[in-house]
Amino acid sequence: MRLATTAGTVIYIIMMPISELMGSWARKHKLQFAYFPILLVFVCVLVRPNAIHYFRNTDAFQNKKLPNIAFESLNQEKINFDTEVTVIDLWSTTCGVCFEEFPIFEKLKQEFEGNSKVKFYSANVPLKRDTHEKTLNIIEELDYDYETVFAEKFEMIRDSLEINGFPHLLIVKNDTIRYLGDMETDRKIVLTNTRNVLKNILK
Protein backbone atom coordinates (compact mmCIF):
# COMPACT_ATOMS: atom_id res chain seq x y z
CA MET A 1 0.00 0.00 0.00
CA ARG A 2 2.86 2.38 0.83
CA LEU A 3 4.43 1.65 -2.55
CA ALA A 4 1.16 2.27 -4.38
CA THR A 5 0.51 5.50 -2.49
CA THR A 6 4.00 6.88 -3.11
CA ALA A 7 3.97 5.90 -6.78
CA GLY A 8 0.52 7.40 -7.20
CA THR A 9 1.61 10.68 -5.60
CA VAL A 10 4.67 10.95 -7.85
CA ILE A 11 2.62 10.16 -10.94
CA TYR A 12 0.11 12.85 -9.91
CA ILE A 13 2.85 15.47 -9.40
CA ILE A 14 4.49 14.64 -12.72
CA MET A 15 1.26 14.37 -14.69
CA MET A 16 -0.33 17.66 -13.56
CA PRO A 17 1.97 19.97 -15.60
CA ILE A 18 2.20 17.44 -18.45
CA SER A 19 -1.58 17.18 -18.56
CA GLU A 20 -1.90 20.97 -18.67
CA LEU A 21 0.61 21.24 -21.52
CA MET A 22 -1.07 18.47 -23.49
CA GLY A 23 -4.46 20.10 -22.92
CA SER A 24 -3.19 23.46 -24.21
CA TRP A 25 -1.68 21.75 -27.24
CA ALA A 26 -4.93 19.90 -27.96
CA ARG A 27 -7.02 23.11 -27.72
CA LYS A 28 -4.59 25.02 -29.91
CA HIS A 29 -4.77 22.38 -32.63
CA LYS A 30 -8.49 21.73 -32.09
CA LEU A 31 -7.81 18.12 -31.12
CA GLN A 32 -9.67 18.09 -27.80
CA PHE A 33 -11.28 14.77 -28.75
CA ALA A 34 -7.82 13.14 -28.89
CA TYR A 35 -6.56 14.57 -25.59
CA PHE A 36 -7.77 11.90 -23.17
CA PRO A 37 -6.86 8.89 -25.34
CA ILE A 38 -3.34 10.29 -25.85
CA LEU A 39 -2.96 11.06 -22.15
CA LEU A 40 -4.22 7.58 -21.21
CA VAL A 41 -1.76 5.87 -23.57
CA PHE A 42 1.10 8.04 -22.26
CA VAL A 43 0.33 7.18 -18.63
CA CYS A 44 -0.22 3.45 -19.22
CA VAL A 45 2.68 2.86 -21.59
CA LEU A 46 5.38 5.09 -20.09
CA VAL A 47 4.61 6.70 -16.74
CA ARG A 48 2.99 3.82 -14.85
CA PRO A 49 5.53 1.03 -15.64
CA ASN A 50 8.47 3.37 -14.95
CA ALA A 51 7.04 4.49 -11.61
CA ILE A 52 6.17 0.94 -10.49
CA HIS A 53 9.57 -0.46 -11.44
CA TYR A 54 11.42 2.46 -9.87
CA PHE A 55 9.67 2.15 -6.51
CA ARG A 56 9.99 -1.64 -6.53
CA ASN A 57 13.75 -1.17 -6.76
CA THR A 58 14.49 1.86 -4.60
CA ASP A 59 16.17 -0.45 -2.05
CA ALA A 60 18.04 -2.36 -4.77
CA PHE A 61 20.80 0.24 -5.03
CA GLN A 62 23.31 -0.61 -2.33
CA ASN A 63 26.88 0.06 -1.34
CA LYS A 64 27.82 -2.62 1.16
CA LYS A 65 30.40 -5.35 1.45
CA LEU A 66 29.51 -8.60 -0.28
CA PRO A 67 28.96 -11.33 2.36
CA ASN A 68 31.01 -14.50 2.22
CA ILE A 69 28.87 -16.43 -0.28
CA ALA A 70 30.27 -19.60 -1.79
CA PHE A 71 29.54 -20.60 -5.39
CA GLU A 72 30.79 -23.67 -7.24
CA SER A 73 31.40 -24.34 -10.93
CA LEU A 74 29.96 -27.25 -12.93
CA ASN A 75 33.03 -29.23 -11.82
CA GLN A 76 32.24 -28.35 -8.18
CA GLU A 77 35.26 -26.09 -7.91
CA LYS A 78 34.99 -22.89 -5.88
CA ILE A 79 34.38 -19.79 -8.00
CA ASN A 80 36.38 -16.62 -7.40
CA PHE A 81 34.81 -13.51 -8.88
CA ASP A 82 37.99 -11.78 -9.99
CA THR A 83 36.61 -9.24 -12.48
CA GLU A 84 35.94 -5.62 -11.52
CA VAL A 85 32.18 -6.01 -12.02
CA THR A 86 30.27 -9.27 -11.66
CA VAL A 87 26.64 -9.68 -12.73
CA ILE A 88 24.86 -12.68 -11.21
CA ASP A 89 21.36 -13.86 -12.12
CA LEU A 90 20.07 -15.76 -9.06
CA TRP A 91 17.44 -18.37 -9.92
CA SER A 92 15.80 -21.61 -8.81
CA THR A 93 14.40 -24.54 -10.77
CA THR A 94 10.83 -23.93 -9.53
CA CYS A 95 10.76 -20.29 -10.66
CA GLY A 96 8.86 -19.89 -13.93
CA VAL A 97 9.75 -16.21 -14.24
CA CYS A 98 13.44 -17.13 -13.97
CA PHE A 99 13.20 -19.25 -17.13
CA GLU A 100 11.48 -16.40 -18.96
CA GLU A 101 14.36 -14.07 -18.04
CA PHE A 102 17.17 -16.38 -19.21
CA PRO A 103 17.10 -15.17 -22.86
CA ILE A 104 16.96 -11.55 -21.61
CA PHE A 105 20.01 -12.17 -19.42
CA GLU A 106 21.82 -13.80 -22.32
CA LYS A 107 21.11 -10.82 -24.58
CA LEU A 108 22.31 -8.44 -21.85
CA LYS A 109 25.53 -10.42 -21.55
CA GLN A 110 26.07 -10.31 -25.31
CA GLU A 111 25.63 -6.53 -25.35
CA PHE A 112 28.63 -6.18 -23.02
CA GLU A 113 30.70 -8.78 -24.86
CA GLY A 114 34.31 -7.70 -25.16
CA ASN A 115 34.30 -5.58 -22.01
CA SER A 116 36.96 -7.18 -19.82
CA LYS A 117 35.73 -5.31 -16.74
CA VAL A 118 32.47 -7.27 -16.46
CA LYS A 119 31.53 -10.93 -16.34
CA PHE A 120 28.09 -12.57 -16.27
CA TYR A 121 27.04 -15.64 -14.30
CA SER A 122 23.82 -17.54 -13.85
CA ALA A 123 23.66 -18.80 -10.26
CA ASN A 124 21.36 -21.66 -9.36
CA VAL A 125 20.10 -21.59 -5.78
CA PRO A 126 19.06 -25.11 -4.70
CA LEU A 127 15.74 -25.70 -2.97
CA LYS A 128 14.78 -28.77 -0.92
CA ARG A 129 13.64 -30.96 -3.81
CA ASP A 130 16.50 -30.03 -6.15
CA THR A 131 19.29 -32.39 -7.05
CA HIS A 132 22.53 -31.46 -8.76
CA GLU A 133 21.82 -33.93 -11.58
CA LYS A 134 18.35 -32.48 -12.23
CA THR A 135 19.73 -28.94 -12.39
CA LEU A 136 22.54 -29.99 -14.73
CA ASN A 137 19.98 -31.53 -17.11
CA ILE A 138 17.98 -28.30 -17.13
CA ILE A 139 21.09 -26.22 -17.85
CA GLU A 140 22.13 -28.57 -20.65
CA GLU A 141 18.69 -28.25 -22.26
CA LEU A 142 18.74 -24.45 -21.97
CA ASP A 143 22.20 -24.19 -23.61
CA TYR A 144 22.66 -20.48 -22.95
CA ASP A 145 25.77 -18.41 -23.61
CA TYR A 146 26.89 -17.71 -20.04
CA GLU A 147 28.53 -19.66 -17.25
CA THR A 148 26.30 -21.26 -14.64
CA VAL A 149 27.46 -21.58 -11.05
CA PHE A 150 25.82 -23.13 -8.00
CA ALA A 151 25.13 -21.80 -4.53
CA GLU A 152 25.80 -24.28 -1.75
CA LYS A 153 22.52 -23.70 0.11
CA PHE A 154 19.35 -21.66 -0.25
CA GLU A 155 19.63 -20.63 3.41
CA MET A 156 23.05 -19.12 2.76
CA ILE A 157 21.65 -16.86 0.02
CA ARG A 158 18.51 -16.05 1.99
CA ASP A 159 20.35 -15.05 5.16
CA SER A 160 23.34 -13.32 3.57
CA LEU A 161 21.46 -11.29 0.95
CA GLU A 162 18.13 -11.08 2.80
CA ILE A 163 16.04 -12.35 -0.11
CA ASN A 164 13.38 -15.06 -0.12
CA GLY A 165 12.33 -15.29 -3.75
CA PHE A 166 13.73 -15.45 -7.25
CA PRO A 167 14.76 -14.19 -9.72
CA HIS A 168 17.12 -11.56 -8.30
CA LEU A 169 19.87 -9.73 -10.14
CA LEU A 170 23.05 -9.16 -8.13
CA ILE A 171 25.69 -6.72 -9.39
CA VAL A 172 28.97 -6.63 -7.47
CA LYS A 173 31.82 -4.18 -8.00
CA ASN A 174 35.15 -4.83 -6.27
CA ASP A 175 33.56 -7.02 -3.55
CA THR A 176 30.81 -4.45 -2.92
CA ILE A 177 27.12 -5.01 -3.67
CA ARG A 178 25.96 -2.19 -5.91
CA TYR A 179 22.58 -3.57 -7.01
CA LEU A 180 20.28 -6.34 -5.78
CA GLY A 181 16.83 -6.28 -7.34
CA ASP A 182 14.82 -6.88 -10.50
CA MET A 183 16.27 -7.13 -13.97
CA GLU A 184 14.49 -4.94 -16.51
CA THR A 185 15.82 -4.25 -20.00
CA ASP A 186 12.65 -3.01 -21.71
CA ARG A 187 13.56 0.27 -23.42
CA LYS A 188 10.37 1.86 -22.05
CA ILE A 189 11.84 1.56 -18.56
CA VAL A 190 14.16 4.54 -18.22
CA LEU A 191 14.79 5.18 -14.53
CA THR A 192 16.07 1.75 -13.48
CA ASN A 193 16.81 0.06 -16.78
CA THR A 194 19.39 -2.65 -16.06
CA ARG A 195 21.52 -1.62 -19.05
CA ASN A 196 21.78 1.93 -17.69
CA VAL A 197 22.41 0.71 -14.15
CA LEU A 198 25.27 -1.50 -15.34
CA LYS A 199 26.75 1.24 -17.54
CA ASN A 200 26.78 3.63 -14.58
CA ILE A 201 28.45 1.05 -12.34
CA LEU A 202 31.11 0.42 -14.99
CA LYS A 203 32.07 4.12 -15.16
LOLOMAR-907793 format. One record per residue (C-alpha): residue number from 0; residue in one letter; x, y, z. Coordinates in steps of 0.05 Angstrom, whole numbers, plus 32768, in hexadecimal, padded with zeros to 4 digits. Each point is the difference from the previous one (the first is absolute). Layout:
<rec><n>NUM</n><res>A</res><c1>X</c1><c2>Y</c2><c3>Z</c3></rec>
...
END
This chain:
<rec><n>0</n><res>M</res><c1>8000</c1><c2>8000</c2><c3>8000</c3></rec>
<rec><n>1</n><res>R</res><c1>8039</c1><c2>8030</c2><c3>8011</c3></rec>
<rec><n>2</n><res>L</res><c1>8020</c1><c2>7FF1</c2><c3>7FBC</c3></rec>
<rec><n>3</n><res>A</res><c1>7FBE</c1><c2>800C</c2><c3>7FDB</c3></rec>
<rec><n>4</n><res>T</res><c1>7FF3</c1><c2>8041</c2><c3>8026</c3></rec>
<rec><n>5</n><res>T</res><c1>8046</c1><c2>801C</c2><c3>7FF4</c3></rec>
<rec><n>6</n><res>A</res><c1>7FFF</c1><c2>7FEC</c2><c3>7FB6</c3></rec>
<rec><n>7</n><res>G</res><c1>7FBB</c1><c2>801E</c2><c3>7FF8</c3></rec>
<rec><n>8</n><res>T</res><c1>8016</c1><c2>8042</c2><c3>8020</c3></rec>
<rec><n>9</n><res>V</res><c1>803D</c1><c2>8005</c2><c3>7FD3</c3></rec>
<rec><n>10</n><res>I</res><c1>7FD7</c1><c2>7FF0</c2><c3>7FC2</c3></rec>
<rec><n>11</n><res>Y</res><c1>7FCE</c1><c2>8036</c2><c3>8015</c3></rec>
<rec><n>12</n><res>I</res><c1>8037</c1><c2>8034</c2><c3>800A</c3></rec>
<rec><n>13</n><res>I</res><c1>8021</c1><c2>7FF0</c2><c3>7FBE</c3></rec>
<rec><n>14</n><res>M</res><c1>7FBF</c1><c2>7FFA</c2><c3>7FD8</c3></rec>
<rec><n>15</n><res>M</res><c1>7FE0</c1><c2>8042</c2><c3>8017</c3></rec>
<rec><n>16</n><res>P</res><c1>802E</c1><c2>802E</c2><c3>7FD7</c3></rec>
<rec><n>17</n><res>I</res><c1>8005</c1><c2>7FCE</c2><c3>7FC7</c3></rec>
<rec><n>18</n><res>S</res><c1>7FB4</c1><c2>7FFB</c2><c3>7FFE</c3></rec>
<rec><n>19</n><res>E</res><c1>7FFA</c1><c2>804B</c2><c3>7FFE</c3></rec>
<rec><n>20</n><res>L</res><c1>8032</c1><c2>8006</c2><c3>7FC7</c3></rec>
<rec><n>21</n><res>M</res><c1>7FDF</c1><c2>7FC8</c2><c3>7FD8</c3></rec>
<rec><n>22</n><res>G</res><c1>7FBC</c1><c2>8021</c2><c3>800C</c3></rec>
<rec><n>23</n><res>S</res><c1>8019</c1><c2>8043</c2><c3>7FE6</c3></rec>
<rec><n>24</n><res>W</res><c1>801E</c1><c2>7FDE</c2><c3>7FC3</c3></rec>
<rec><n>25</n><res>A</res><c1>7FBF</c1><c2>7FDB</c2><c3>7FF2</c3></rec>
<rec><n>26</n><res>R</res><c1>7FD7</c1><c2>8040</c2><c3>8005</c3></rec>
<rec><n>27</n><res>K</res><c1>8030</c1><c2>8026</c2><c3>7FD4</c3></rec>
<rec><n>28</n><res>H</res><c1>7FFD</c1><c2>7FCC</c2><c3>7FC9</c3></rec>
<rec><n>29</n><res>K</res><c1>7FB5</c1><c2>7FF3</c2><c3>800B</c3></rec>
<rec><n>30</n><res>L</res><c1>800E</c1><c2>7FB7</c2><c3>8014</c3></rec>
<rec><n>31</n><res>Q</res><c1>7FDB</c1><c2>8000</c2><c3>8042</c3></rec>
<rec><n>32</n><res>F</res><c1>7FDF</c1><c2>7FBD</c2><c3>7FED</c3></rec>
<rec><n>33</n><res>A</res><c1>8046</c1><c2>7FE0</c2><c3>7FFD</c3></rec>
<rec><n>34</n><res>Y</res><c1>8019</c1><c2>801C</c2><c3>8042</c3></rec>
<rec><n>35</n><res>F</res><c1>7FE8</c1><c2>7FCB</c2><c3>8031</c3></rec>
<rec><n>36</n><res>P</res><c1>8012</c1><c2>7FC4</c2><c3>7FD4</c3></rec>
<rec><n>37</n><res>I</res><c1>8046</c1><c2>801C</c2><c3>7FF6</c3></rec>
<rec><n>38</n><res>L</res><c1>8008</c1><c2>800F</c2><c3>804A</c3></rec>
<rec><n>39</n><res>L</res><c1>7FE7</c1><c2>7FBB</c2><c3>8013</c3></rec>
<rec><n>40</n><res>V</res><c1>8031</c1><c2>7FDD</c2><c3>7FD1</c3></rec>
<rec><n>41</n><res>F</res><c1>8039</c1><c2>802C</c2><c3>801A</c3></rec>
<rec><n>42</n><res>V</res><c1>7FF1</c1><c2>7FEF</c2><c3>8048</c3></rec>
<rec><n>43</n><res>C</res><c1>7FF5</c1><c2>7FB5</c2><c3>7FF5</c3></rec>
<rec><n>44</n><res>V</res><c1>803A</c1><c2>7FF4</c2><c3>7FD0</c3></rec>
<rec><n>45</n><res>L</res><c1>8036</c1><c2>802D</c2><c3>801E</c3></rec>
<rec><n>46</n><res>V</res><c1>7FF0</c1><c2>8020</c2><c3>8043</c3></rec>
<rec><n>47</n><res>R</res><c1>7FE0</c1><c2>7FC6</c2><c3>8026</c3></rec>
<rec><n>48</n><res>P</res><c1>8033</c1><c2>7FC9</c2><c3>7FF0</c3></rec>
<rec><n>49</n><res>N</res><c1>803A</c1><c2>802E</c2><c3>800E</c3></rec>
<rec><n>50</n><res>A</res><c1>7FE4</c1><c2>8017</c2><c3>8043</c3></rec>
<rec><n>51</n><res>I</res><c1>7FEE</c1><c2>7FB9</c2><c3>8016</c3></rec>
<rec><n>52</n><res>H</res><c1>8044</c1><c2>7FE4</c2><c3>7FED</c3></rec>
<rec><n>53</n><res>Y</res><c1>8025</c1><c2>803A</c2><c3>8020</c3></rec>
<rec><n>54</n><res>F</res><c1>7FDD</c1><c2>7FFA</c2><c3>8043</c3></rec>
<rec><n>55</n><res>R</res><c1>8007</c1><c2>7FB4</c2><c3>7FFF</c3></rec>
<rec><n>56</n><res>N</res><c1>804B</c1><c2>800A</c2><c3>7FFC</c3></rec>
<rec><n>57</n><res>T</res><c1>800F</c1><c2>803C</c2><c3>802B</c3></rec>
<rec><n>58</n><res>D</res><c1>8021</c1><c2>7FD2</c2><c3>8033</c3></rec>
<rec><n>59</n><res>A</res><c1>8026</c1><c2>7FDA</c2><c3>7FCA</c3></rec>
<rec><n>60</n><res>F</res><c1>8037</c1><c2>8034</c2><c3>7FFA</c3></rec>
<rec><n>61</n><res>Q</res><c1>8032</c1><c2>7FEF</c2><c3>8036</c3></rec>
<rec><n>62</n><res>N</res><c1>8048</c1><c2>800D</c2><c3>8014</c3></rec>
<rec><n>63</n><res>K</res><c1>8012</c1><c2>7FCB</c2><c3>8032</c3></rec>
<rec><n>64</n><res>K</res><c1>8034</c1><c2>7FC9</c2><c3>8006</c3></rec>
<rec><n>65</n><res>L</res><c1>7FEE</c1><c2>7FBF</c2><c3>7FDD</c3></rec>
<rec><n>66</n><res>P</res><c1>7FF5</c1><c2>7FC9</c2><c3>8035</c3></rec>
<rec><n>67</n><res>N</res><c1>8029</c1><c2>7FC1</c2><c3>7FFD</c3></rec>
<rec><n>68</n><res>I</res><c1>7FD5</c1><c2>7FD9</c2><c3>7FCE</c3></rec>
<rec><n>69</n><res>A</res><c1>801C</c1><c2>7FC1</c2><c3>7FE2</c3></rec>
<rec><n>70</n><res>F</res><c1>7FF2</c1><c2>7FEC</c2><c3>7FB8</c3></rec>
<rec><n>71</n><res>E</res><c1>8019</c1><c2>7FC3</c2><c3>7FDB</c3></rec>
<rec><n>72</n><res>S</res><c1>800C</c1><c2>7FF2</c2><c3>7FB6</c3></rec>
<rec><n>73</n><res>L</res><c1>7FE3</c1><c2>7FC6</c2><c3>7FD8</c3></rec>
<rec><n>74</n><res>N</res><c1>803E</c1><c2>7FD8</c2><c3>8017</c3></rec>
<rec><n>75</n><res>Q</res><c1>7FF0</c1><c2>8012</c2><c3>8048</c3></rec>
<rec><n>76</n><res>E</res><c1>803C</c1><c2>802D</c2><c3>8006</c3></rec>
<rec><n>77</n><res>K</res><c1>7FFB</c1><c2>8040</c2><c3>8028</c3></rec>
<rec><n>78</n><res>I</res><c1>7FF4</c1><c2>803E</c2><c3>7FD6</c3></rec>
<rec><n>79</n><res>N</res><c1>8028</c1><c2>8040</c2><c3>800C</c3></rec>
<rec><n>80</n><res>F</res><c1>7FE0</c1><c2>803E</c2><c3>7FE2</c3></rec>
<rec><n>81</n><res>D</res><c1>8040</c1><c2>8022</c2><c3>7FEA</c3></rec>
<rec><n>82</n><res>T</res><c1>7FE4</c1><c2>8033</c2><c3>7FCE</c3></rec>
<rec><n>83</n><res>E</res><c1>7FF3</c1><c2>8049</c2><c3>8014</c3></rec>
<rec><n>84</n><res>V</res><c1>7FB5</c1><c2>7FF8</c2><c3>7FF6</c3></rec>
<rec><n>85</n><res>T</res><c1>7FD9</c1><c2>7FBF</c2><c3>8007</c3></rec>
<rec><n>86</n><res>V</res><c1>7FB8</c1><c2>7FF7</c2><c3>7FEA</c3></rec>
<rec><n>87</n><res>I</res><c1>7FDC</c1><c2>7FC4</c2><c3>801F</c3></rec>
<rec><n>88</n><res>D</res><c1>7FBA</c1><c2>7FE9</c2><c3>7FEE</c3></rec>
<rec><n>89</n><res>L</res><c1>7FE6</c1><c2>7FDA</c2><c3>803D</c3></rec>
<rec><n>90</n><res>W</res><c1>7FCC</c1><c2>7FCC</c2><c3>7FEF</c3></rec>
<rec><n>91</n><res>S</res><c1>7FDF</c1><c2>7FBF</c2><c3>8016</c3></rec>
<rec><n>92</n><res>T</res><c1>7FE4</c1><c2>7FC5</c2><c3>7FD9</c3></rec>
<rec><n>93</n><res>T</res><c1>7FB9</c1><c2>800C</c2><c3>8018</c3></rec>
<rec><n>94</n><res>C</res><c1>7FFE</c1><c2>8049</c2><c3>7FEA</c3></rec>
<rec><n>95</n><res>G</res><c1>7FDA</c1><c2>8008</c2><c3>7FBE</c3></rec>
<rec><n>96</n><res>V</res><c1>8012</c1><c2>804A</c2><c3>7FFA</c3></rec>
<rec><n>97</n><res>C</res><c1>804A</c1><c2>7FED</c2><c3>8006</c3></rec>
<rec><n>98</n><res>F</res><c1>7FFB</c1><c2>7FD6</c2><c3>7FC0</c3></rec>
<rec><n>99</n><res>E</res><c1>7FDE</c1><c2>8039</c2><c3>7FDC</c3></rec>
<rec><n>100</n><res>E</res><c1>8039</c1><c2>802F</c2><c3>8012</c3></rec>
<rec><n>101</n><res>F</res><c1>8038</c1><c2>7FD1</c2><c3>7FE9</c3></rec>
<rec><n>102</n><res>P</res><c1>7FFF</c1><c2>8019</c2><c3>7FB7</c3></rec>
<rec><n>103</n><res>I</res><c1>7FFD</c1><c2>8048</c2><c3>8019</c3></rec>
<rec><n>104</n><res>F</res><c1>803D</c1><c2>7FF4</c2><c3>802C</c3></rec>
<rec><n>105</n><res>E</res><c1>8024</c1><c2>7FDF</c2><c3>7FC6</c3></rec>
<rec><n>106</n><res>K</res><c1>7FF2</c1><c2>803C</c2><c3>7FD2</c3></rec>
<rec><n>107</n><res>L</res><c1>8018</c1><c2>802F</c2><c3>8037</c3></rec>
<rec><n>108</n><res>K</res><c1>8041</c1><c2>7FD9</c2><c3>8006</c3></rec>
<rec><n>109</n><res>Q</res><c1>800A</c1><c2>8002</c2><c3>7FB5</c3></rec>
<rec><n>110</n><res>E</res><c1>7FF8</c1><c2>804B</c2><c3>7FFF</c3></rec>
<rec><n>111</n><res>F</res><c1>803C</c1><c2>8007</c2><c3>802F</c3></rec>
<rec><n>112</n><res>E</res><c1>8029</c1><c2>7FCC</c2><c3>7FDB</c3></rec>
<rec><n>113</n><res>G</res><c1>8048</c1><c2>8016</c2><c3>7FFA</c3></rec>
<rec><n>114</n><res>N</res><c1>8000</c1><c2>802A</c2><c3>803F</c3></rec>
<rec><n>115</n><res>S</res><c1>8035</c1><c2>7FE0</c2><c3>802C</c3></rec>
<rec><n>116</n><res>K</res><c1>7FE8</c1><c2>8026</c2><c3>803D</c3></rec>
<rec><n>117</n><res>V</res><c1>7FBE</c1><c2>7FD9</c2><c3>8006</c3></rec>
<rec><n>118</n><res>K</res><c1>7FEE</c1><c2>7FB6</c2><c3>8002</c3></rec>
<rec><n>119</n><res>F</res><c1>7FBB</c1><c2>7FE0</c2><c3>8002</c3></rec>
<rec><n>120</n><res>Y</res><c1>7FEB</c1><c2>7FC2</c2><c3>8027</c3></rec>
<rec><n>121</n><res>S</res><c1>7FBF</c1><c2>7FDA</c2><c3>8009</c3></rec>
<rec><n>122</n><res>A</res><c1>7FFD</c1><c2>7FE7</c2><c3>8048</c3></rec>
<rec><n>123</n><res>N</res><c1>7FD2</c1><c2>7FC7</c2><c3>8012</c3></rec>
<rec><n>124</n><res>V</res><c1>7FE7</c1><c2>8001</c2><c3>8047</c3></rec>
<rec><n>125</n><res>P</res><c1>7FEB</c1><c2>7FBA</c2><c3>8016</c3></rec>
<rec><n>126</n><res>L</res><c1>7FBE</c1><c2>7FF4</c2><c3>8023</c3></rec>
<rec><n>127</n><res>K</res><c1>7FED</c1><c2>7FC3</c2><c3>8029</c3></rec>
<rec><n>128</n><res>R</res><c1>7FE9</c1><c2>7FD4</c2><c3>7FC6</c3></rec>
<rec><n>129</n><res>D</res><c1>8039</c1><c2>8012</c2><c3>7FD1</c3></rec>
<rec><n>130</n><res>T</res><c1>8038</c1><c2>7FD1</c2><c3>7FEE</c3></rec>
<rec><n>131</n><res>H</res><c1>8041</c1><c2>8013</c2><c3>7FDE</c3></rec>
<rec><n>132</n><res>E</res><c1>7FF1</c1><c2>7FCE</c2><c3>7FC7</c3></rec>
<rec><n>133</n><res>K</res><c1>7FBB</c1><c2>801D</c2><c3>7FF3</c3></rec>
<rec><n>134</n><res>T</res><c1>801C</c1><c2>8047</c2><c3>7FFD</c3></rec>
<rec><n>135</n><res>L</res><c1>8038</c1><c2>7FEB</c2><c3>7FD1</c3></rec>
<rec><n>136</n><res>N</res><c1>7FCD</c1><c2>7FE1</c2><c3>7FD1</c3></rec>
<rec><n>137</n><res>I</res><c1>7FD8</c1><c2>8041</c2><c3>7FFF</c3></rec>
<rec><n>138</n><res>I</res><c1>803E</c1><c2>802A</c2><c3>7FF2</c3></rec>
<rec><n>139</n><res>E</res><c1>8015</c1><c2>7FD1</c2><c3>7FC8</c3></rec>
<rec><n>140</n><res>E</res><c1>7FBB</c1><c2>8006</c2><c3>7FE0</c3></rec>
<rec><n>141</n><res>L</res><c1>8001</c1><c2>804C</c2><c3>8006</c3></rec>
<rec><n>142</n><res>D</res><c1>8045</c1><c2>8005</c2><c3>7FDF</c3></rec>
<rec><n>143</n><res>Y</res><c1>8009</c1><c2>804A</c2><c3>800D</c3></rec>
<rec><n>144</n><res>D</res><c1>803E</c1><c2>802A</c2><c3>7FF3</c3></rec>
<rec><n>145</n><res>Y</res><c1>8017</c1><c2>800E</c2><c3>8047</c3></rec>
<rec><n>146</n><res>E</res><c1>8021</c1><c2>7FD9</c2><c3>8038</c3></rec>
<rec><n>147</n><res>T</res><c1>7FD3</c1><c2>7FE0</c2><c3>8034</c3></rec>
<rec><n>148</n><res>V</res><c1>8017</c1><c2>7FF9</c2><c3>8048</c3></rec>
<rec><n>149</n><res>F</res><c1>7FDF</c1><c2>7FE1</c2><c3>803D</c3></rec>
<rec><n>150</n><res>A</res><c1>7FF3</c1><c2>801B</c2><c3>8045</c3></rec>
<rec><n>151</n><res>E</res><c1>800D</c1><c2>7FCE</c2><c3>8038</c3></rec>
<rec><n>152</n><res>K</res><c1>7FBE</c1><c2>800C</c2><c3>8025</c3></rec>
<rec><n>153</n><res>F</res><c1>7FC1</c1><c2>8029</c2><c3>7FF9</c3></rec>
<rec><n>154</n><res>E</res><c1>8006</c1><c2>8014</c2><c3>8049</c3></rec>
<rec><n>155</n><res>M</res><c1>8044</c1><c2>801F</c2><c3>7FF3</c3></rec>
<rec><n>156</n><res>I</res><c1>7FE4</c1><c2>802D</c2><c3>7FC9</c3></rec>
<rec><n>157</n><res>R</res><c1>7FC1</c1><c2>8010</c2><c3>8028</c3></rec>
<rec><n>158</n><res>D</res><c1>8025</c1><c2>8014</c2><c3>803F</c3></rec>
<rec><n>159</n><res>S</res><c1>803C</c1><c2>8023</c2><c3>7FE0</c3></rec>
<rec><n>160</n><res>L</res><c1>7FDA</c1><c2>8028</c2><c3>7FCC</c3></rec>
<rec><n>161</n><res>E</res><c1>7FBE</c1><c2>8004</c2><c3>8025</c3></rec>
<rec><n>162</n><res>I</res><c1>7FD6</c1><c2>7FE7</c2><c3>7FC6</c3></rec>
<rec><n>163</n><res>N</res><c1>7FCB</c1><c2>7FCA</c2><c3>8000</c3></rec>
<rec><n>164</n><res>G</res><c1>7FEB</c1><c2>7FFB</c2><c3>7FB7</c3></rec>
<rec><n>165</n><res>F</res><c1>801C</c1><c2>7FFD</c2><c3>7FBA</c3></rec>
<rec><n>166</n><res>P</res><c1>8014</c1><c2>8019</c2><c3>7FCF</c3></rec>
<rec><n>167</n><res>H</res><c1>802F</c1><c2>8035</c2><c3>801C</c3></rec>
<rec><n>168</n><res>L</res><c1>8037</c1><c2>8024</c2><c3>7FDB</c3></rec>
<rec><n>169</n><res>L</res><c1>8040</c1><c2>800C</c2><c3>8028</c3></rec>
<rec><n>170</n><res>I</res><c1>8035</c1><c2>8031</c2><c3>7FE7</c3></rec>
<rec><n>171</n><res>V</res><c1>8041</c1><c2>8001</c2><c3>8027</c3></rec>
<rec><n>172</n><res>K</res><c1>8039</c1><c2>8031</c2><c3>7FF5</c3></rec>
<rec><n>173</n><res>N</res><c1>8043</c1><c2>7FF3</c2><c3>8023</c3></rec>
<rec><n>174</n><res>D</res><c1>7FE0</c1><c2>7FD5</c2><c3>8036</c3></rec>
<rec><n>175</n><res>T</res><c1>7FC9</c1><c2>8033</c2><c3>800D</c3></rec>
<rec><n>176</n><res>I</res><c1>7FB6</c1><c2>7FF5</c2><c3>7FF1</c3></rec>
<rec><n>177</n><res>R</res><c1>7FE9</c1><c2>8038</c2><c3>7FD3</c3></rec>
<rec><n>178</n><res>Y</res><c1>7FBD</c1><c2>7FE5</c2><c3>7FEA</c3></rec>
<rec><n>179</n><res>L</res><c1>7FD2</c1><c2>7FC8</c2><c3>8018</c3></rec>
<rec><n>180</n><res>G</res><c1>7FBB</c1><c2>8001</c2><c3>7FE1</c3></rec>
<rec><n>181</n><res>D</res><c1>7FD7</c1><c2>7FF4</c2><c3>7FC1</c3></rec>
<rec><n>182</n><res>M</res><c1>801D</c1><c2>7FFB</c2><c3>7FBB</c3></rec>
<rec><n>183</n><res>E</res><c1>7FDD</c1><c2>802C</c2><c3>7FCD</c3></rec>
<rec><n>184</n><res>T</res><c1>801A</c1><c2>800E</c2><c3>7FBA</c3></rec>
<rec><n>185</n><res>D</res><c1>7FC1</c1><c2>8019</c2><c3>7FDE</c3></rec>
<rec><n>186</n><res>R</res><c1>8012</c1><c2>8041</c2><c3>7FDE</c3></rec>
<rec><n>187</n><res>K</res><c1>7FC0</c1><c2>8020</c2><c3>801B</c3></rec>
<rec><n>188</n><res>I</res><c1>801E</c1><c2>7FFA</c2><c3>8046</c3></rec>
<rec><n>189</n><res>V</res><c1>802E</c1><c2>803C</c2><c3>8007</c3></rec>
<rec><n>190</n><res>L</res><c1>800D</c1><c2>800D</c2><c3>8049</c3></rec>
<rec><n>191</n><res>T</res><c1>8019</c1><c2>7FBB</c2><c3>8015</c3></rec>
<rec><n>192</n><res>N</res><c1>800F</c1><c2>7FDE</c2><c3>7FBE</c3></rec>
<rec><n>193</n><res>T</res><c1>8034</c1><c2>7FCA</c2><c3>800F</c3></rec>
<rec><n>194</n><res>R</res><c1>802A</c1><c2>8015</c2><c3>7FC4</c3></rec>
<rec><n>195</n><res>N</res><c1>8006</c1><c2>8047</c2><c3>801B</c3></rec>
<rec><n>196</n><res>V</res><c1>800C</c1><c2>7FE7</c2><c3>8047</c3></rec>
<rec><n>197</n><res>L</res><c1>8039</c1><c2>7FD4</c2><c3>7FE8</c3></rec>
<rec><n>198</n><res>K</res><c1>801E</c1><c2>8037</c2><c3>7FD4</c3></rec>
<rec><n>199</n><res>N</res><c1>8001</c1><c2>8030</c2><c3>803B</c3></rec>
<rec><n>200</n><res>I</res><c1>8021</c1><c2>7FCC</c2><c3>802D</c3></rec>
<rec><n>201</n><res>L</res><c1>8035</c1><c2>7FF3</c2><c3>7FCB</c3></rec>
<rec><n>202</n><res>K</res><c1>8013</c1><c2>804A</c2><c3>7FFD</c3></rec>
END
